[in-house]
Amino acid sequence: MPFANFKVIAGTLDEKQKEKIVTRTTELYVELYGERARANTMVLVEEVPDGGWGIGGNVLTLAVLEGSPDD
């Protein structure tokens, strides 16, 4: 079963954008594996709380990613 997991900062995507991730990812798997993959493709869009993840030992927030100065 094809599986994709997207982690995004909570509140940054609306329902329509999440739906687009699911449909486009499913279409990509169908393109790669053929139509048989459609019924078995699982796409998970997880919302992570702001500040709940990091890279290189640094906690990332939406403000940091947008280039805004920290409060």
Beta strands, then each sheet from edge to edge (+ up, - down):
strand 1: 3-9
strand 2: 42-48
strand 3: 53-55
strand 4: 58-60
sheet 1: 1+ 2+
sheet 2: 3+ 4-
end
